[in-house]
Amino acid sequence: MEAAAPVPPPRVATAVSLSSNAQPGGRKRWRLRQSPFRDRLGHSGLPKLIGHVLENRGVGTLTEAQRFLGGKETRLGDARGLPGFEAALGVMREALRENRLVCVYGDFDVDGITSTAILSQALMALGGRVLPYIPHREREGYGLNLRAIDSLADRGVNVLVTCDCGTSSNLEIERAREYGIEVVVVDHHMPPALLPDANALVNPKLETDYGFIDYSTAGLAYRLAEALFAAQRRPFPEAQYVAMAALGTVADMVPLLGENREIVRRGLAALAETDRPGLRALIEVSGLQPKDVSSEAIAFNLAPRINAAGRLADARLALDLLMTDDEATALALATQIDALNRERQRMTREAQDMARGIVENRPEAPLTLVGHEGFHQGIIGLVASRLVETLGRPAIVYQRGEDESRGSCRSIPDFDITGALRSCSELFERFGGHHQAAGFTIRNDRLEAFEERLMAHAGAKLAGADLTPVLDVDAEWPLANLRSEEIRWMAKLQPTGMANPHVTLLSRDVTVVEARGVGADGTHLRLKLKNGPVIWPAIAFRYEGESPPEGSHVDLVYSLSSDRYGPTDQGGALQLTVVDIAPFA
């Protein structure tokens, strides 16, 4: 018996040197947010800290502040003004009238799964014949594929509705049209120069006068479901649809302002009282109560579990969970998905350690690029995200296959990663994404050329940039001055998320009363901190530095959160979630 061939070492691209001058802070460079509205709310009567935070979010008048804090800063517009909306509605209404078989084809992430569930259930509720379809990540890859189109044609599909994919699927949509299939694309990714020949293309990033372009696909699907019910003169059961729209909106990290914030606000209220077996089971295995679900809980508890199904097994598990009406089935599926999520966490830690070990000796590279045949396709995006957080520069992680490699890209605000891929687009079998996240498939014999051209592109675009990881801070505020008044007002900023983040504060000269490692492997740091009369409980998740000695004085950046792991008699007491720590200067 022959010995197995050794696994080749991971491929790492050559580095292009850039200057990087670290600024005061802990593991990151701390940067106070700047706003053109600074001091506009200085005489508004609001607490100084709250006015400062609102200005950072683009709020410049007292009227705007009152609307934002009161949850009335926006209403949902007339969706008929969205590009392609009425054409899409027309195709789906015709399919309902003529009893055509509709395939709702979604991506395998939370946005794709929830939007597929929303439109599938809406069409079914209105009497339609529907075939929900989620491609398998490893066997089929991202988006539409020709083999799936051929299979759907054989199964008699008359109408294809894509969710969270399709904007760049020119070849696949052409094949579908050749079969006589009508195609509706519902997507929010950046459109290419040449659009596919679909019957309708609903994408808010196409030219429009609608005024709001930042919908997730789940948000678009929710608006389409609402319009379908209205067109059929049927009452719209908003709660079950807006709950799933909130999941997709938060998980896909679109700006949580404007109409997205309104969708999430409605969705959180619906989740608190949901009677959907799948949603209730998902919340239960996440260790939550429905009333406790927040945008943060979606991002860190619910969404990772939904994603884990597609990362390690089959995203259809998550779709079935969201669509089932059976309690026992829902609990069984949720339990299976929870186990997959635990395995995903373990695999991500191992792959992240391997990737960081490979690149740590190349600190001057403008972009981190690493590949290995041992990386699992389902977690490379997570590893890329962690590398961006740690190194402060764009990261690409790919799984090297026998003939082809599949990669996942994450970026920083100053670098358009999809634009970078577009600069060498002829090298890919397929690629797509948006400003800060993308993916691709490439033949292995083209990897070397890809690395050379991508590094040259990144070196030119980021020349002279300080790539020290940056941590944005809302305000410098003494911990002793953080009182109940400010805390009550901060609660009115919910729901928080992308572009409306948790309030992040910098407090200096804080005394460490206690510091100890916690968690199964001691990777989290539990603290007690004091500045003034109050001792604050605090947690630093995945803390990688030296534990500060008890009695030492530190500067820290943190946000406020509920300690649901604390004593039950405290009802989820407030704690500081520490993001970074530095010795007091």
C-alpha positions in Angstrom: 0.0 0.0 0.0 1.5 3.3 -1.0 1.8 6.2 1.4 -0.6 9.1 0.9 0.8 12.0 -0.9 1.8 14.9 1.5 -0.6 17.8 1.6 1.1 20.7 -0.2 1.7 23.9 1.8 -0.8 26.7 1.5 -0.2 29.2 -1.3 0.6 32.7 -0.2 1.0 35.6 -2.6 4.1 37.8 -2.6 3.8 41.0 -0.6 3.9 44.6 -1.8 5.3 46.8 1.0 3.1 49.6 2.4 3.7 51.9 5.3 1.7 51.3 8.5 2.1 53.6 11.4 0.2 52.4 14.5 -1.7 54.9 16.5 -2.5 54.8 20.2 -4.7 52.0 21.2 -4.6 48.3 22.1 -4.6 45.8 19.3 -6.2 48.3 17.0 -5.9 52.0 16.1 -8.7 53.9 17.9 -10.5 56.5 15.8 -13.1 58.9 17.1 -16.0 59.2 14.6 -16.2 62.6 12.8 -19.5 64.1 11.7 -20.4 67.1 9.5 -23.3 67.6 12.0 -21.0 68.0 15.0 -22.6 70.2 17.7 -25.9 70.6 15.7 -27.7 69.0 18.6 -25.7 70.8 21.3 -28.8 72.9 22.4 -31.5 70.3 21.7 -32.1 69.3 25.3 -30.8 65.8 24.6 -28.1 64.4 26.9 -24.7 65.4 25.4 -23.6 61.9 24.8 -26.8 61.0 22.9 -26.7 64.1 20.8 -23.1 63.2 19.9 -24.0 59.7 18.9 -27.0 60.8 16.8 -24.8 63.3 14.9 -22.5 60.4 14.1 -25.4 58.7 12.4 -26.2 61.7 10.2 -28.9 63.2 12.4 -28.6 67.0 12.5 -31.9 68.5 13.7 -34.1 68.0 16.8 -37.0 66.9 14.6 -34.9 64.2 13.0 -33.6 63.2 16.4 -37.1 62.8 17.8 -38.2 60.7 14.8 -35.1 58.5 15.0 -35.4 57.9 18.8 -39.1 57.5 18.6 -38.8 54.9 15.8 -40.6 57.1 13.3 -37.8 58.4 11.1 -39.1 56.6 8.0 -42.0 54.9 6.3 -41.8 52.3 3.7 -42.1 53.9 0.3 -44.4 52.8 -2.6 -42.5 49.6 -3.8 -43.9 50.0 -7.3 -41.1 52.6 -7.8 -38.4 50.0 -7.3 -36.6 49.0 -10.6 -38.4 46.0 -12.2 -40.9 45.7 -9.4 -44.1 46.0 -11.4 -42.8 43.7 -14.1 -41.9 41.1 -11.6 -45.3 41.4 -9.9 -46.9 40.9 -13.3 -45.0 37.7 -14.1 -45.8 36.2 -10.7 -49.5 37.2 -10.9 -49.7 35.6 -14.3 -48.1 32.4 -13.0 -50.8 32.3 -10.2 -53.6 32.8 -12.7 -52.4 30.1 -15.1 -51.2 27.7 -12.4 -47.7 27.7 -13.8 -44.9 25.9 -11.8 -42.7 28.5 -10.2 -39.2 27.7 -9.0 -38.0 30.1 -6.3 -34.2 29.7 -6.4 -32.2 31.3 -3.6 -28.6 31.6 -2.4 -27.4 29.4 0.5 -26.9 32.3 3.0 -29.4 33.8 5.4 -30.5 36.5 3.0 -31.0 33.9 0.2 -32.8 31.4 2.4 -35.1 33.9 4.0 -36.1 35.5 0.7 -36.7 32.1 -0.8 -38.9 31.2 2.1 -40.8 34.5 1.9 -41.7 34.3 -1.8 -42.3 30.5 -1.7 -44.7 30.8 1.2 -46.4 33.8 -0.3 -47.0 32.2 -3.6 -48.2 28.9 -2.0 -50.6 30.8 0.3 -52.1 32.4 -2.8 -52.6 29.0 -4.4 -49.5 28.8 -6.5 -47.5 25.7 -7.4 -44.0 26.3 -6.1 -40.7 24.5 -6.1 -38.3 26.1 -3.7 -34.6 25.4 -4.6 -31.4 26.2 -2.8 -28.2 25.0 -4.6 -25.7 22.9 -2.7 -22.6 24.9 -1.8 -20.0 22.3 -2.7 -21.7 20.5 -5.6 -23.1 23.5 -7.3 -21.5 26.6 -5.9 -22.9 30.1 -5.6 -25.8 31.3 -7.7 -27.5 29.9 -10.8 -25.8 27.0 -12.6 -26.5 25.4 -16.0 -27.0 21.9 -14.6 -29.7 23.2 -12.2 -31.4 25.1 -15.1 -31.5 21.9 -17.2 -32.9 20.0 -14.3 -35.6 22.6 -13.6 -36.7 22.6 -17.2 -37.0 18.8 -17.1 -39.2 19.1 -14.0 -41.6 21.4 -15.9 -40.7 24.8 -14.3 -42.4 27.6 -16.2 -41.2 30.6 -14.1 -37.9 31.0 -12.3 -37.6 33.6 -9.5 -34.0 34.0 -8.3 -33.3 35.4 -4.8 -30.0 37.0 -3.8 -28.4 35.9 -7.0 -28.9 36.2 -10.8 -27.8 39.8 -11.5 -24.6 38.5 -13.1 -26.0 35.2 -14.4 -26.2 36.1 -18.1 -25.4 32.7 -19.5 -27.7 30.7 -17.1 -30.6 33.1 -17.7 -30.1 32.8 -21.4 -30.3 29.0 -21.1 -33.5 29.3 -19.1 -35.1 31.6 -21.7 -34.2 29.1 -24.4 -36.3 26.5 -22.5 -39.2 29.0 -22.5 -38.8 29.7 -18.8 -39.7 33.3 -17.7 -37.1 34.7 -15.3 -37.5 37.2 -12.5 -34.3 38.3 -10.7 -34.7 39.6 -7.2 -31.3 40.7 -6.0 -29.3 43.5 -4.4 -25.8 42.9 -5.6 -24.0 45.5 -7.8 -25.2 45.1 -11.4 -22.6 44.5 -14.1 -22.3 46.6 -17.3 -24.2 43.9 -19.3 -27.4 42.9 -17.6 -29.0 39.4 -18.1 -32.0 39.1 -20.4 -34.5 38.5 -17.6 -38.3 39.2 -17.9 -37.9 41.4 -14.8 -34.9 42.4 -12.7 -35.7 43.8 -9.3 -32.5 45.4 -8.0 -32.5 48.7 -6.0 -29.0 49.4 -7.2 -30.1 49.9 -10.8 -31.0 53.5 -11.8 -34.1 54.6 -9.9 -35.9 57.5 -8.4 -37.1 55.4 -5.5 -34.6 57.0 -3.1 -33.6 53.9 -1.0 -31.1 51.5 -2.5 -29.9 49.5 0.5 -32.5 46.8 0.7 -31.5 43.2 1.4 -33.0 40.6 -0.9 -35.2 39.5 2.0 -36.5 43.0 2.3 -37.3 43.1 -1.4 -39.0 39.7 -1.1 -41.1 41.0 1.8 -42.2 44.0 -0.3 -43.1 41.7 -3.2 -45.1 39.3 -0.9 -47.0 42.3 0.4 -47.8 43.5 -3.1 -48.9 40.0 -4.2 -51.4 39.7 -1.4 -52.7 43.3 -2.1 -53.0 42.4 -5.8 -55.1 39.3 -4.9 -57.2 41.4 -2.5 -56.1 39.1 0.3 -55.2 40.4 3.8 -51.4 40.3 4.3 -50.2 38.2 7.3 -47.3 40.6 7.8 -45.9 39.1 11.0 -44.6 35.8 9.5 -43.0 37.5 6.5 -41.5 40.5 8.2 -39.9 38.3 10.8 -38.0 36.5 8.1 -37.2 39.8 6.4 -35.6 41.0 9.6 -33.4 37.9 9.8 -32.1 38.4 6.2 -31.7 42.2 6.6 -29.6 42.0 9.8 -27.6 38.9 8.6 -26.6 40.4 5.3 -25.2 43.5 7.0 -26.9 46.1 4.8 -27.2 49.6 6.5 -29.7 49.5 9.3 -31.1 52.9 8.6 -34.1 54.2 6.7 -36.5 51.5 5.4 -34.2 48.7 6.6 -34.5 49.9 10.2 -38.2 50.0 9.9 -38.3 46.4 8.5 -36.1 45.2 11.3 -38.2 47.0 14.0 -41.4 45.4 12.7 -39.6 42.0 12.4 -38.3 42.0 15.9 -41.8 42.7 17.2 -43.1 39.8 15.1 -40.3 37.5 16.3 -41.2 38.2 19.9 -44.7 36.8 19.4 -44.1 34.4 16.5 -46.1 31.2 16.2 -44.0 29.8 13.4 -42.6 26.4 14.6 -39.3 26.8 12.8 -38.6 30.3 14.2 -39.6 29.3 17.7 -37.3 26.2 17.5 -34.4 28.2 16.2 -34.8 30.7 19.0 -35.0 27.9 21.6 -31.8 26.0 20.5 -30.0 29.4 20.5 -30.7 29.7 24.2 -33.0 32.7 23.8 -36.6 33.6 24.5 -38.7 35.1 21.7 -39.0 38.4 23.7 -35.2 38.6 24.0 -34.5 38.5 20.3 -32.7 41.7 19.2 -30.7 42.7 16.1 -27.6 41.6 18.0 -29.2 38.2 18.8 -30.0 37.7 15.1 -26.4 38.6 14.1 -24.6 36.4 16.7 -27.1 33.7 17.6 -29.7 33.0 14.9 -28.0 33.9 11.6 -24.9 31.8 12.3 -27.0 28.7 12.9 -29.0 29.3 9.7 -25.8 29.7 7.8 -24.2 26.6 9.3 -26.6 24.4 7.4 -25.3 25.6 4.1 -21.7 25.8 5.2 -21.3 22.2 6.4 -24.3 20.2 5.0 -27.2 21.5 2.9 -28.9 24.9 3.2 -32.2 23.1 2.4 -32.2 22.1 6.1 -32.5 25.7 7.1 -35.1 26.4 4.4 -37.2 23.5 5.6 -36.9 24.7 9.1 -38.3 28.2 8.2 -41.1 26.7 6.1 -42.3 23.8 8.2 -45.6 23.9 10.1 -44.8 20.9 12.3 -43.5 21.4 15.8 -41.6 18.1 16.0 -40.0 18.5 12.6 -39.0 22.0 13.5 -37.3 21.0 16.7 -35.5 18.1 15.0 -34.2 20.4 12.3 -33.2 23.1 14.7 -31.3 20.6 16.9 -29.4 19.3 13.8 -28.6 22.8 12.7 -27.4 23.7 16.2 -25.0 20.8 16.1 -23.7 21.9 12.7 -23.1 25.3 14.1 -20.9 24.0 16.9 -18.9 22.0 14.4 -18.6 25.1 12.2 -17.2 27.0 15.2 -14.5 24.4 15.8 -13.5 24.2 12.1 -13.3 28.0 11.8 -11.0 28.2 14.8 -8.7 25.6 13.4 -8.6 27.1 9.9 -8.2 30.6 11.2 -5.1 29.5 13.3 -3.7 27.8 10.2 -4.2 30.9 8.0 -2.9 33.4 10.5 0.2 31.2 11.0 0.9 31.4 7.3 0.5 35.1 6.9 1.9 36.4 10.2 5.4 36.8 8.8 4.2 39.0 5.9 2.8 42.0 7.9 3.4 44.5 5.1 1.2 42.9 2.4 -1.6 45.2 1.2 -3.9 42.2 0.9 -4.0 38.8 2.6 -4.3 35.9 0.1 -4.1 32.3 1.3 -5.3 29.0 0.0 -5.1 25.3 1.0 -6.9 22.1 -0.1 -7.6 21.4 3.6 -9.8 24.5 4.0 -13.5 23.7 4.0 -15.5 25.6 1.4 -18.2 26.4 4.0 -16.0 28.4 6.4 -13.5 30.2 4.1 -15.7 33.4 4.2 -15.6 33.4 8.0 -11.9 32.9 8.0 -11.5 35.8 5.6 -13.6 38.0 7.8 -11.5 37.2 10.9 -8.3 38.0 9.0 -9.7 41.4 8.0 -10.6 42.1 11.7 -7.2 41.1 12.8 -4.9 42.5 10.1 -7.0 45.5 9.0 -6.6 44.7 5.2 -8.6 42.9 2.6 -8.4 39.1 2.8 -9.0 36.3 0.3 -9.2 32.7 1.4 -9.7 29.9 -1.0 -10.1 26.1 -1.0 -7.8 24.6 -3.6 -9.6 21.8 -5.4 -8.2 19.2 -7.8 -8.7 21.4 -10.9 -10.4 24.5 -9.6 -10.3 26.6 -6.5 -13.2 28.5 -4.9 -12.5 31.7 -3.0 -14.2 34.0 -0.6 -13.2 37.7 -0.2 -13.7 40.2 2.5 -12.5 43.8 2.5 -12.2 47.1 4.3 -14.2 50.3 3.4 -11.3 51.8 1.5 -11.0 48.9 -1.0 -13.6 47.7 -3.4 -13.0 43.9 -3.5 -15.4 43.2 -6.3 -13.8 46.0 -8.4 -10.5 44.3 -7.7 -11.8 41.0 -9.0 -13.3 42.8 -12.0 -9.8 44.0 -12.9 -8.8 40.5 -13.8 -12.3 39.1 -14.6 -11.2 37.1 -17.6 -9.3 34.7 -15.3 -12.4 33.5 -13.5 -14.9 30.8 -14.3 -17.4 32.9 -12.3 -17.3 35.7 -9.7 -19.5 38.2 -8.1 -20.3 40.2 -5.0 -20.4 43.7 -3.7 -18.0 46.4 -2.3 -16.8 44.5 0.8 -17.6 40.8 0.1 -17.2 38.6 -3.0 -16.6 35.1 -4.2 -15.1 33.4 -7.2 -14.2 30.1 -8.9 -10.9 29.9 -10.8 -8.9 27.2 -12.6 -5.8 26.3 -10.7 -3.6 26.9 -13.7 -4.6 30.6 -13.5 -3.9 31.1 -9.7 -0.4 32.4 -10.2 -1.5 35.1 -12.7 -4.5 36.0 -10.4 -2.2 36.5 -7.4 0.2 38.7 -9.4 -2.4 40.9 -10.8 -4.5 41.2 -7.7 -1.5 42.1 -5.5 -0.5 44.7 -8.1 -4.0 46.2 -8.1 -4.2 46.2 -4.3 -0.7 47.7 -4.0 -1.7 50.6 -6.3 -5.1 51.3 -4.7 -3.8 51.1 -1.1 -0.4 52.8 -1.6 0.5 54.9 1.4 -2.6 53.8 3.4 -2.2 53.0 7.1 -3.5 49.5 7.3 -3.4 49.1 11.0 -6.8 47.7 12.0 -9.1 50.6 12.9 -11.7 50.7 15.7 -14.2 53.5 15.3 -15.4 55.1 18.6 -18.5 57.2 19.1 -17.2 59.3 22.0 -14.6 59.5 24.7 -16.6 59.3 27.9 -15.6 58.8 31.5 -17.0 55.5 32.8 -17.9 57.2 36.1 -20.2 59.5 34.1 -22.1 56.7 32.4 -25.4 57.0 34.3 -28.9 55.6 33.9 -30.1 58.6 31.9 -27.6 58.0 29.1 -28.3 54.2 29.2 -32.1 54.7 28.9 -31.6 57.0 25.9 -29.2 54.6 24.2 -31.8 51.9 24.3 -33.9 54.1 21.9 -31.2 53.7 19.2 -32.3 50.1 18.7 -32.4 48.2 16.5 -28.7 48.6 15.8 -26.6 47.1 13.0 -24.5 48.2 10.0 -24.4 52.0 9.8 -26.3 52.3 13.1 -23.9 50.3 15.3 -24.0 49.8 19.0 -22.7 52.9 20.8 -18.9 52.4 21.2 -17.3 54.4 24.0 -13.7 55.1 25.0 -13.1 55.4 28.8 -9.6 56.1 30.2 -8.0 55.3 33.6 -10.2 52.4 34.5 -9.2 50.2 37.3 -9.1 46.4 36.8 -10.7 44.9 39.9 -10.7 41.3 38.5 -9.7 39.6 35.3 -10.0 35.8 34.5 -10.3 33.6 31.5 -13.7 32.0 30.9 -15.3 29.8 28.3 -14.6 26.1 27.4 -11.1 27.0 26.2 -10.6 30.1 28.2 -10.6 32.4 25.1 -12.9 35.0 26.7 -11.9 37.4 29.4 -14.3 38.1 32.3 -13.5 41.4 34.1 -14.7 43.7 36.8 -13.9 47.3 36.2 -14.1 50.4 38.3 -14.0 54.2 37.7 -16.0 56.1 40.2 -18.4 54.4 42.7 -19.7 51.6 40.4 -18.0 48.3 39.7 -19.0 47.2 36.2 -19.0 43.5 35.0 -17.4 43.2 31.6 -16.6 40.6 29.0 -14.0 40.6 26.2 -14.8 37.9 23.7 -12.0 36.0 21.9 -9.5 38.1 23.8 -6.0 37.5 22.4 -3.7 39.7 24.5 -2.2 39.4 27.9 -4.7 39.6 30.8 -4.3 42.9 32.6 -3.2 42.5 36.2 -5.7 43.1 38.9 -5.2 46.6 40.3 -3.8 47.9 37.0 -5.2 51.0 35.2 -6.3 50.7 31.6 -8.0 52.5 28.7 -10.8 50.6 27.1 -13.2 50.7 24.2 -16.5 49.0 24.8 -20.3 48.9 24.3 -23.1 48.1 26.6 -24.9 44.7 26.4 -27.1 42.4 28.5 -25.3 39.7 30.5 -27.8 36.9 29.9 -25.2 34.4 31.4 -25.2 36.2 34.7 -27.3 35.5 37.8 -30.9 34.9 36.9 -32.1 37.1 39.7 -30.5 40.1 38.0 -32.7 39.6 34.9 -29.9 40.0 32.4 -27.9 42.8 34.1 -26.0 45.3 32.0 -22.4 44.7 31.3 -19.6 46.2 29.3 -18.6 44.3 26.1 -15.0 45.2 25.8 -13.7 45.5 22.3 -10.1 46.6 23.0 -7.8 47.3 25.9 -4.6 49.3 26.3 -2.5 50.3 29.3 -3.5 53.7 30.7 -1.0 56.2 29.4 
